[in-house]
Amino acid sequence: MTEKFFVDGAAIDVELADTFTKRLRGLMGRRRLPEGCGLLLAPCDGVHMMFMRFAIDVVWLDAELRIKKITRSLTPWLGLSVCFGAWGALELVAGEAERLKLVVGQKFRRG
């Protein structure tokens, strides 16, 4: 299932990973993630980069979709990021958080 998320006028097509199996699989095995698209793992407070082929930014969200933390350019195979108390993790292609000018405290809106 995909839905639009909006932040400061920018739109992101977000795929929802809301089951154990979808969260476990995440982006593993995919060749790329297009600009303007993301994968929301929920609930989630930690991600790994095992079996990943490309770097990602992880935008940590609370239950109200407010940004708690941003982890930039996690490295394939080696990266790991945790955000205790997070409700979910929005995975974006590396550099997307900067391109969208995302900052802690901003709030996404579902559309």
QUIGI-V758509 format. One record per residue. N is the residue number from 1. PHI is phi in whole degrees, -180 to 180 (999 if undefined). Layout:
# QUIGI-V758509
<<N;PHI> <N;PHI>>
This chain:
# QUIGI-V758509
<<1;999> <2;-121> <3;-142> <4;-87> <5;-117> <6;-121> <7;-149> <8;45> <9;85> <10;-93> <11;-114> <12;-127> <13;-84> <14;-113> <15;-91> <16;-98> <17;-110> <18;-117> <19;-119> <20;-56> <21;-64> <22;-65> <23;-69> <24;-62> <25;-72> <26;49> <27;-99> <28;-57> <29;87> <30;-77> <31;-80> <32;-165> <33;-127> <34;-64> <35;-58> <36;85> <37;-126> <38;-152> <39;-123> <40;-101> <41;-95> <42;-150> <43;-76> <44;-166> <45;-132> <46;-160> <47;-132> <48;-124> <49;-115> <50;-60> <51;65> <52;-87> <53;-108> <54;-149> <55;-77> <56;-137> <57;-99> <58;-118> <59;-105> <60;-85> <61;-121> <62;-90> <63;-65> <64;-96> <65;68> <66;-90> <67;-72> <68;-96> <69;-163> <70;-128> <71;-107> <72;-102> <73;52> <74;-66> <75;-81> <76;-56> <77;72> <78;-109> <79;-71> <80;-154> <81;-145> <82;-133> <83;-142> <84;-61> <85;87> <86;-73> <87;-88> <88;-156> <89;-124> <90;-98> <91;-93> <92;-128> <93;-60> <94;-55> <95;95> <96;-67> <97;-62> <98;-71> <99;-60> <100;-84> <101;58> <102;-74> <103;-139> <104;-58> <105;102> <106;-65> <107;-124> <108;-81> <109;-126> <110;-80> <111;-125>>
